[in-house]
Amino acid sequence: MTPIDLLINARWIIPVVPENRILKDCAIAIHQGEILAVLPQEEAAKRYSATRVDYLHEHVLTPGLINAHGHAAMTLLRGYADDQPLNDWLNNHIWPAEKQWVDEQFVRDGTELAIAEMIKSGTTCFADMYFFPEQTAQAALDAHIRSHIYFTIFDFPCAWGSGPEDYFTKGLALHDTFRDNDLINIGFGPHAPYTVGDETLKKVAVLAQEMDTPIHIHLHETAQEVEDSIQQYGMRPIQRLMDLGLLSPLTQCVHMTQINDLDIAILQQSGAHVIHCPESNLKLASGFCPVETLLNAGINVALGTDGAASNNDLDLFSELKTAALLAKAVSGNAAALEAHTALRMATLNGAKALGIDHLVGSLETGKQADIIAIHLGDLDLQPLYNIASQLIYTHVGHRVSHAWVKGKCLMQNRELLTINERELKSKVRSWQEKIQN
């Protein structure tokens, strides 16, 4: 028998690759953080001698979910300014609050809160754009969660720096710090076309291509953004980015609620990815991303929650349900974004957008063991005709029982193993008291 670190036996496994498959009574063999095999339980018991064996008889295993867009530290502003249009929400509420409160400790504590929430609802990898990315990276490192952190770039000062050159200097130094870390990746985060000028965007494009490093940008979030760009530049924002060399397979376009045929052609030509944030878009009345149209056009669409200040949670299973239902309503097609496709959007599509689909996003031999287990034994989930459908159309985020990243267990039977929940709650209460007063 071959000695291995971990053998996970489960009632069901949805590997994502091959597509549309649900495996029954199978096991995943894991050694040194890597998936060695996905095979029937009886065969696994004969082939492997594991240091630890888990038996999850009422559970389904899936790849860990990938939250492809968020602002983790803003979890400390959850519920702070609800029911406001985007421009009013940003200019009159969020940005003034950030100016007053955001510092290194705010980002560290807010990110830890976000990571805890994400792990407990099935996310094992998250993409983030915010101030003080050094603190975000350290919180992710301490929690052993996979992350893609995009250092924010504006054409004006913010809490983190004095302007573009300062952001580039600090961000590139952070990139060098984590160059050899296989869980934390650092990329470019130009905030949006309306906050970053042409020269800065050109510099991002050149450096990203030279370094083979991703770019993460808010784009076509509102109709007003598009109209303002046409008035100022004589073209839609995505055309401007294309002309500046910013769009490529390295680029992640976040939101994209305002899309016409020309925009779709540009996405196809560039190979850029779309990050869909349905609940935040709905809450801020930003518009509807035409997911089914994009997928049919061969464009990769991943899923994000956005920040908890505009969501108000980081439960990607909740986001999946909203995305699936919204796709049907927007397209007028009840068959749009069926369950397996929706799950792929939050797993393999997210990995493709981040450029890590060779590592994670599906449960395949040779990939790293980023895995979650969801308990499906409760009465309100019965009967279980279609496991994939059950994951998408019912609320299962709080039923995630286990989470592993690169074979390391981050949560076991709902207990976080890399974050102290009691200490974290105390920190959050302290911030609430300060911000409220």
Helices and strands as residue ranges (DSSP letters): E 2-13, E 23-31, E 34-40, H 41-47, E 48-63, E 65-67, G 72-77, H 86-89, I 90-94, H 95-101, H 104-120, E 123-130, H 133-143, E 146-153, H 164-177, E 184-190, H 198-211, E 215-219, H 223-233, H 237-243, E 251-255, H 261-270, E 273-276, H 278-283, H 291-296, E 301-303, G 308-310, H 316-331, H 339-345, H 348-354, E 371-375, G 379-381, H 387-393, G 397-399, E 400-405, E 408-412, E 415-416, H 421-436
